[in-house]
Amino acid sequence: MKAQFPQKAELLIKLKQGDFNVPDFVYLAAEDFRNDNFEALEQFFSKNKHEYDYKVIVRSAHPMEEFYKGGTFDSIDTYADIGGVKYARKRMIKLAKTSKRLSILRQQKFNNAPELDPDEMNVIIMPFIEGGRVMAKMIGDHWEFGFSRDRSCKVQNEPYITTTPFNRELLQVSQDIQRYLGFKCEIEFIITEENELCVVQAKDISNIEMLEEEESARSIQMDGLHRIRKRRSYRERPVFVMDNKTVLLNVISKCEDFVLGCKDDAPEITDILAPISDYEKEMEQFALRYHRYAVIGLCIIVPEDLRQIAFHYLDDTPDLQKILSKALCENSYEVDDFLNEADTIIARDKIRLNLCSHDAYGIDTVRYPLWSVYWLNENHTKVVNELRRLGYETGDFVGIDINADEKPVIFRH
């Protein structure tokens, strides 16, 4: 299964030919970077030098990208020169091998996504356009529009979804694009500060089944219902119990043994790093075992004073302290990557998911939207103690029942 030419570039070319308002762009294949073939890019910069001062956006266009969910690969803002584009592409490749590695592995296992070589990354270069992002797609018989925050604004709104956009042109252009392409598609727009509608991406979603359509096709209407318990919304998930404070305390304990222990029984640096590596292995194995999972955050953000103790415990042995500090920093990224793959977070109100447009309202969240169940900060100690008393453990299955008052109740099976 190999796409000879990326769908993202193919559809942008087609929309440009259809006189839709697609910003000028240039497509570069991985082969162009290997051969230092940047003539087309230089012409692009020369042609557009008056349209922007110094910034472009480099969008991923991997040959296999269409088989992966939106947001798996990155778009990166960079300087409008060859060096900036080279940097952005290297950054994309590195992210695919590191922070996005777990997501790619999970999609290959659970969604039958094909294997890919990150080094074969192609790119699309566009002028960087200030403005709000909108993603449009047809759900069943109606259009849905997801609006994300404008990054240039100091005061920002949370992403939101509506079926009645304030801009009537948005609906009309979306309908025109889908009619022109001839299949259901997810369309990404940028609304500029001058209220101009720019089309920056389209994706074929005609082969993605949506729950509403499936239920409609298989449903039979009944005449009534007798029930004792009314459930408005419900979800079940295997749960990973995250306690980063305990992991760090184990590391500190190993450091203490190293500093205070006798020469004969003092632990090695590998012993100090063992709680970190074991924890990372546990997270990855869990993420590859379950397609959809929840995280209960007993402690996700470790108190700063405890972090400082761990980072500086081995200051008297600078070489070892450097190794430990690097492992602790990398572990924080591993935790973030693991949390990014969860579709349900159960934690204190202080913990918020930083949603990009794909996470908030991309096509892949229609069937499985992200849930963030929380308890208030002032109740943190009480709730954590209750969770410990009830014995919640990694691997348990947890049900979440949202009542008519929009109050979630969790329980362990």
PyMOL commands that set and color helices and strands:
alter all, ss='L'
color gray80, all
select helices_A, chain A and resi 7-17+30-34+39-47+65-67+82-97+101-110+118-120+168-181+211-218+244-260+269-289+304-312+318-341+357-361+363-365+377-390
alter helices_A, ss='H'
color red, helices_A
select strands_A, chain A and resi 26-28+55-60+75-79+123-127+131-139+142-147+160-162+185-192+197-204+233-243+294-299+344-348+371-375+397-402+408-412
alter strands_A, ss='S'
color yellow, strands_A
deselect
rebuild
show_as cartoon
